[in-house]
């Protein structure tokens, strides 16, 4: 969806270039409204930063290290080193955390075994704490079975 090209076309013709993506426009409008209601960039950035710090601190208590040093870690998504247990396999770890209501991302961006956790979206303090709790439960099962 090339918004600039659509805008230029709309200025010339007052029409959409193609069939109007009404569901996309409605979702975009809702997203902008939520963004403004939250307080814009400063408020959203502060929430993402809180989420990131809470996530890293909680995972550290579980023995999981962040891949990036704190000084260069952005508050959007955090890459963690995989758990140090012989029973770890991303797919089964992912499935077990997903069963508890949280989705992880594979860590395909590094040459070492990693996984990623997002800090953005509608997750707040309770959501991040829940994600850490879900990972803790799964790690406990993996370590108990080792």
Secondary structure in CASP SS format (residue, H / E / C, confidence):
PFRMAT SS
TARGET T0000
AUTHOR 0000-0000-0000
METHOD secondary structure of the structure
MODEL  1
X C 1.00
X C 1.00
X H 1.00
X H 1.00
X H 1.00
X H 1.00
X H 1.00
X H 1.00
X H 1.00
X H 1.00
X H 1.00
X H 1.00
X H 1.00
X C 1.00
X C 1.00
X C 1.00
X C 1.00
X C 1.00
X C 1.00
X C 1.00
X C 1.00
X H 1.00
X H 1.00
X H 1.00
X H 1.00
X H 1.00
X H 1.00
X H 1.00
X H 1.00
X H 1.00
X H 1.00
X H 1.00
X H 1.00
X H 1.00
X H 1.00
X H 1.00
X H 1.00
X H 1.00
X C 1.00
X H 1.00
X H 1.00
X H 1.00
X H 1.00
X H 1.00
X H 1.00
X H 1.00
X H 1.00
X H 1.00
X H 1.00
X H 1.00
X H 1.00
X H 1.00
X H 1.00
X H 1.00
X H 1.00
X H 1.00
X H 1.00
X H 1.00
X H 1.00
X H 1.00
X H 1.00
X C 1.00
X C 1.00
X C 1.00
X C 1.00
X E 1.00
X C 1.00
X C 1.00
X C 1.00
X H 1.00
X H 1.00
X H 1.00
X C 1.00
X C 1.00
X C 1.00
X C 1.00
X E 1.00
X E 1.00
X E 1.00
X E 1.00
X E 1.00
X C 1.00
X C 1.00
X C 1.00
X C 1.00
X C 1.00
X C 1.00
X C 1.00
X C 1.00
X H 1.00
X H 1.00
X H 1.00
X H 1.00
X H 1.00
X H 1.00
X H 1.00
X H 1.00
X H 1.00
X H 1.00
X C 1.00
X C 1.00
X C 1.00
X C 1.00
X C 1.00
X E 1.00
X E 1.00
X C 1.00
X C 1.00
X C 1.00
X C 1.00
X C 1.00
X C 1.00
X C 1.00
X E 1.00
X E 1.00
X E 1.00
X E 1.00
X E 1.00
X C 1.00
X C 1.00
X C 1.00
X C 1.00
X C 1.00
X C 1.00
X H 1.00
X H 1.00
X H 1.00
X H 1.00
X H 1.00
X H 1.00
X H 1.00
X H 1.00
X H 1.00
X H 1.00
X H 1.00
X H 1.00
X H 1.00
X H 1.00
X H 1.00
X H 1.00
X H 1.00
X H 1.00
X H 1.00
X H 1.00
X H 1.00
X C 1.00
END
